[in-house]
Amino acid sequence: MPNLYPGYESVRRVASQFHDWMVGLGYTTPADLGSGRSNKESGVGFDPNAFFTVLERATRTYERPEFALHPVSIQGHEYDPEIEVIQDRPFCRLIHFRKSGAPKQPKLLIVAPLSGHFASLLRDTIQTSLQDCDVYLTEWKNARDVPLESGGFDLDDYIDYIIDDFKIIGGDLHVLSVCQPVVPVMAAIALLAAENAPFQPRSAIMMGGPIDTRVGSSVVARFAESNSLEWFQNNMISVVPAPYSGKGRKVCPGFVILTSFVSMNVKRHWQAHLKYLKDLFEGERVHARIHEKFYDEYQSVMDLPAEYFLQTLKTVFQEHHLPRGCMNSRGRKVDLAAITSTALMTVEGELDDISPPGETQALHGLCPNVPQDRRDHYLQPGVGHYGVFSGHLWREQIFPRILSFIQKTEGLA
């Protein structure tokens, strides 16, 4: 198994030193990076400022972005959400966006994906939901920063964490899962239903996730199926080096995940960066800032525990345990037919190339005992994967439908 981390860290250090050298020569200063001087202003036919802004951004280590949420207005009063840590575990924080003094609202647990990006990727999902819901969130931690003595974390641990969150938040809960979590969250609900547990969610909203990857045959699914588990272990797993807190832990590094993301749409990302370079060169700061805002989030990635990454690949993408009815967790059979009281809604994007239409909707056929009047499916025209949970169509069309479904199960509609 090649250790990819040392090479990555070496390249990053060299790039940083090269950038500092350019600053020393007077080509640019940190304050001028991305200032957008044109070639005429620089006095040369090629603007080093623009080029080295792109180089610096390409080699920068992007840490976890802030949520940066705005106050919400409810019944004429403004409430500023405060982050309250409900439970802090080795690999995940359960947080509550508390709105002190706000009227009672439906409790909504948003389960963020553990697939490489930080939970801040769901900023728009959270901000929109705060208007009408009492919002909780799973904030997964960067495995690079989890000490080795904290133990391992796999898909079964993920399911246990979700069950634990349901217990902590209590009854009358609605759960919304974005992409990757749909399988472990439905597994958690099925296990609770089989025990007739009192804290089963009122409703489950599953959005753009890999319930049955055989349906859509996405580029992600094809990549997972075209390589053996051994190949992934040999080519995508590395060991965290010093000085990180997780030194010695086996992980799928964030930079490897990001490289995989980009490789699936190389042409689109290449064109976006060429346009960004052109905008910097011509001083088009507004357009350049739009690019920076998106890629600041997109390039902020974290390491995944190796055992979780490999088990998810095998269970979800290669052997399709959930749709085949053979999924187990710690010796417990995951039987979706046991679900009877949790209302079920699925949401998909027409242009989603990560979880294509049909992948998530397949869940309805796997849950035969959810009453027809307690289920819904919505396909949003004109959006890709990220448009399912962010952007104006999320805010204006998708969330209102989700809220109506939640209110219906609350008896408020």
N, C-alpha and C positions, 0 to 999 in steps of 0.2 A: 504494500500500500504506500504510494508516494505521499510524502508530507508536503502539501502544497503551501502551507502557511509561511515557512521561511522565505521561499522565493517571492511570494507576494509582498511580504514585509520589506524585503530587500529592494524590490522595484519601487515600492512606495517611498522609501527613504531616499533613493537615488533621484527620483522625480522631484522630491521636495528640495533636495540640495541643488538640483539644476535650476529650479525656480528661484531659489535664493540667490544663485549666481547671476541670473538675469536681472534681478532687482539691484544687485550690487553694481552692475554695469550701467545702470540708469535707464534701462529700457522701460521700466515700469516701477511702480511702488504698490504695495498691498492695497493702499487706498484707491489707486487708479484701476485696479483690476476690474474689467468689465465696464470701464467708463465710456467706452464706445467712441473714442477718437477716430475720425475718419483717416484714410490714407493721406489726404491732403494736409490734415492737421499734424500728422506725425512726420511729414516731410519725406516719407519713403513710399515705395510702391507696395509695400507689404507691412501691415500694422502688427508689430510683435505683441502689442497689448491684447489684441483680439485673440491671436493664436495662443498666447500663454494663459489667457483666461480659460480657454477651452481645455488646455493641458492641465492646468491647476485643478479644474473641476473634475477632470477625468481621473485624477490620481488622489483626490482628497478622500479622507476617511469621513464618511457621513455618519454622524452619531444619531441617536434617537431624536426625532423632531418633537417639538412641544405640541400639545393639543391646540393651544391658542384659541380657545372657544370664546364666543361673544355672549354677552347677556341676552336673555330671552324675555319677551314681554308676555305676561299671562294675565288676562282680565285687567288690563290697564296698569299692572305693576311690573317693574323690571327686576329680574332675578339673575344674579351672577353665579354661574355654576362653580362650585368648589370641589376639588378632588379630595375624596375621603377614602382612605385605604381600609377596606373591610377585612381583608385577609391577605397577608404577605407570605407566600410560599416560595420554595427555592426557584421554581420555574415560571411562576405566574403571580401577579397581583390581581385580586378582585377589587375593583375600585367603583365608587359610587359618585356620580356627579350631583352632589347635593345642592338643592336650591332652597335655602333656608326660608321658611315662612310661606312657601308655595302651596297652593291647594293640592289635595290628594289627586294623584294621577295613576294610571296603570303602570305597574312595575315592568320594566323591559330590560332584560339581560341581553346585551349585544356580545356575541361570541366572536372575537376577532380571529382571523386566520393565523395559524402558525405555519407559515409557508415561505418566510424569508423577509417580509416587510414588518415594520413596527405597527402597533395598533393605531398610531396616528394617521395611518393611511385611511382610516374610517372617520376622519375628522368631520366630513360633511354628513356622514350617516349619523354621527352622534349629535352634531349641532342641530340638524333637522328634527331628530327624535326628541330632543330636550324640550321643544315647544309643547308637546302633548303627553310626554311620558316621563316617569321617574326612572332615569337611566343608570344602569350598571354596565360594567365592561370587564372582560378578561384582558388584561394587559400582559402578554407573554414576554418573558425576559430573554435577553441575548445569552444563549448557552455559553458563549465565550467568557461571560462574566460570572458564571455559576461555579463555585469551587467544587473540585472533584469529590470532596468528602460529603457533599450534599446528595450524592447518589445519582442514579440514572433517571431517565424519563423516556417512556415509550408511549405508544398509542393507548395502552391500557391505563397508564397513569393519567393521560389526557381525559379519558372517560371518567375516571375517578374524580378528577378535579371538577369536571362539569357537574357530576352528581353532588359533590360537596358544595358547589356554588348554589345549586337549587335548594339544598337544605338550609344554607346560611341566609339566603334572601327570603326564604319562606314561601308560603302558598300564594295563590293569585298572581303568579308570575307568567310573563310572556317571554319567549326566547327567540332572538333573531340571529341567525347564523349566516355569515358571509363567506361563500366559497368553501375552502378546505374544511371548516368545522362541521359541515352538514352530516357527515358520516358518524363521527364520534358523538355528536349531540343527539342524533336520532338513536344511536346505540344506548346512550345514557337514558333517554326517555323510555325506550323499550324495556330496559332492565328494571326501571322503577315501576313501569306498568305491570310487569310480571309479578312484582312483589305487592302490587296494589298500594304503593307508598303514597302518603298523604300530600307530598310536595311535588307531584307531577305538574309540569307547566300547564297553564290554561290553553296556551296556543304555542305552536312552533312555526316560525316563518323561515323557510329555507331558501336562500338566495344564491343563484348561480354557482352551484356546487356539484362535486363529482359523485352523485348517488350511484349512477350506473354509467361508467365511462365507455361502455360498449355501444351506447346509443349514438353519441355524437361523433366519436372518433376524432377528438381534437388533437392539435399538435402536441399538447402536453401528454395526452393518453398514448399517442403513437410513440413518443420518445420513451415513455415508461415501459411500454410493451416491447419495444425493439431491442432493449438491452436486458441482460440478466441481472438479478440482484447482486451477483458477484461482481459484475461490471461496475455497477454503481458503488459498491463497497470499495473497489480498487481505484476508481477514478474520481469519486466525488466526496470521499471521506478523508479528513485530515485530523491532525492533533493540534490543539490550541497551544501556542508557545508562551513563554514568559514575554512580557510582564503581566499578561492578562490574568485575572483572578481564576479563570477556568483552566489554567495551565495543566496539560496532561489529558484533558477531556477530548474524546473523539466527537467530532462534529462534521456536519455538512456546512462548510463556511459560507458566510453571506456573499462573499465575492464570487464564489463558484455558482451560487444560486442566481446572482445577478447576471453573470455571464450566460447562464442557461436561458434566462428570461430574454436577454437581448438577442441571443442566437436564433430564437424562434421568430423574430421579426427584424432581422438585420437591416433590410432595406429601409424600413420605416424609421428606425433609430438613426441610421446613417444620414438620411435626408434631413431629419430633424436637427442634427448637429451641424450639418452644412449650412442650413438656414440660420441657425444660431450664430455661427461664425460670420456669416454675411451680415446679419443684423448688428453684431458688434462692430464690424468693419465700417458699416455705414451709419453708426450712431443711433440705430433704432432700438432705444432702450426699453420701450413699452413691450415690443414683441420679444425682445431678449429676456425680459423679466418673466413673461409668461412661460417661456421655456425653462428658465431657472427654477421657477416655483414647482413645476411638474417634476423635473428631474432631481431637485433637492429631496423630494419625497421618494421618488422611484429608486434613487440610488442609495437610499438609507436602508440598508439591509442588515439582518442579524444572522448569527449562526444557529443552526438547528441541532439538537442532540442527535447523534448518529443513529442510535437505536430507534428513536421515534421516526426519523426520516426513512429508514429502511423498512420498518414494519408498516408504515403508511403506504409506501410504494407497493409492497407485496399484497397487503390486505385490500387496498382500495383500487389500485391501478392495474395490477398484474393478475390477481386471482379473484377480484370482484366478490369478496365474501358477503357483503351486505345484500346485494341484489340476488345472489345465488342462495341466500338463506342459510349460510354456513358460518356466519360470523360468531365468534366467541370472545369473551373477555374474562380472563382469570377463571376459566372453567364454566362461565355462565353463558348460556346460549342467548344470543341477541335475536329475539323474535318480534318483529315489527307488528305481527298480527295481534300481539298482546295490547297494543295501544288502542284505547277506546274513548278515553275522556279528553285527550289533548287534541284541540282543533289543529288542522294542518293547512298551511298555505305555502305554495312554491312560487318563486319569482324568477324569471329568466329574461335575458336580453336577446333580441332578434339577431344581433351581429356578434354575439359573444363567441370568440374563437378559443377561449380557455375552457369554459364549460358551456358547450353549444346547447341550443334548445333541445329539450328532450331528456338530457342528463339528469336534471333536477326533478322535472315533472314525473319521471319514472317512479318517484317515491310514492305517488298516490296508488299505483298498482301494487305496491308492497305493503300497504297499510289498509287491508280490506275491511277492518272493523271500525274505522273512523267514519261516523255518519256523514252522509252526503251533504247535509246542511251545515256541517262543521269543517268543510274543506273548500279550498279555492286555488285556482292557478291563474297566474297573470304573466303574459308574454309582452314585454315592453318593446314596441317597434323602435327601430332606429338607434339602439344603443349597443355598445360592446360590453366587455366584461366590467370595466370600471364605471361605466354609465349605469350599471344596475344599482350601485350604492353611492354614487356621487354625481354632481352636475345638476343642471336645471330640470332635466326630466325625472331624475330621482326625487327632487324636491317637489315638483309640480304634479307629477302623475303617479309615480310608484309609491312614495310614502303615504299620500292620502288614501290610497287603496289599502295599504297595510294597516293604517290607523283605523279605517272603517272595519276591517276584519277583527282587529283587537277589540274595538268598541262593541262589536256584535257579540263576541265571546264574553265580554264583560256585562252584557245585557244593557248597554248604553245606547246602542244604535236603534 
